[in-house]
Amino acid sequence: MFVAQNGKPNCLILGTSQSLRDIDPKVFSQTYLDRTGNTIRCYNFSVVGATLATTYRLGEILIKQVHPRLLIIGTSYLDYTESREQRNDLRFEDNAWMAYQLGTPSFKGWLLEHSYAYRLLTLVSYGTPYGLDYTSVSKEIRKWKGQLSESGYGYTDKGINPTKTISPGYLKDYLESFGNFTVPTRDLDNLVNLVEFTQRENGQVILVEMPYNSMMLELRDDQGQLLPVNTQINQFVMQINTLLASIENSHQVLFWTTGHLDFIPDNGWLDLYHLNGTSSPLFSQWLAQKVVQAVQNGQIKDPGLIN
């Protein structure tokens, strides 16, 4: 529908739920137009819970189809934890449509590409292996129908008080996700593969660190005392950002960190690592302004369409 109404996007946003929730292409594009007078058609194809292996495969398919001038990859240290590194996403690992798009023909893949009825049947039955019934699946569809914009942005007006102590259950899962704090290789390799593929297709790449609340790095116990594990978490974040900066240098892309941002209000968090509808417009404006500055500084070519 987006392509039919607007034409092929010349800007794609890829990543996980962080970039889905944080970057509104409509605000981004309007800010870019206001600053440059040029139009940029941007679509957010970020996927909730995606690994970088999935993002790379989706990127191959989309970039071949639309040949964007600019690819924005939203990422953060959360994409490189041990639990994310080891995740096998059944939504995409055994996906006939993706395999079909990437050159492995099958009858099911052909049906998914050409039959809307079969797509609907597949969608409705999607949750069956996970014990979901039709009611649960349709409820999930309705939820996202109310939140997803025509340009792929995941809006929500819900929020939290980020100053409250993190719940024990969340803290346990969060710490377990790091494993032994080993920096991964597979997903960094997939990121490099996506960058290189985009550049071979004459696209430009910007890596953007998705915002997260400082409490993610300042964990406290029930008495409000900082936990010793914060040192390991902060070292892990620094290692990841150093590796992303090395990709910036070796592949002539841009990498922007966001730990310094001070314009996200306390009521601007959906949770500790997603923005909500209060703050995502602010972040989208900031990102567009950064792109404009990069064009003006000669760091990238103007991805917009001259009006």
Secondary structure, DSSP 8 states (H G I E B T S, - for coil): -HHHHH-S-SEEEE-SHHHHHH--HHHHHHHHHHHHSEE--EEE---TT--HHHHHHHHHHHHHHH--SEEEEEE-GGGGSHHHHT---HHHHT-HHHHHHTT---HHHHHHHH-HHHHHHHHHTTTGGGT--HHHHHHHHHHHHHHB-TTS-B-------TTS---HHHHHHHHHHTTT----SHHHHHHHHHHHHHHHTT-EEEEEE----GGGGS-B-TTS-B-TTHHHHHHHHHHHHHHHHHHHHHHT-EEE--TT-----GGGEEETTEE-TTTHHHHHHHHHHHHHHHHHTTSS---SEE-
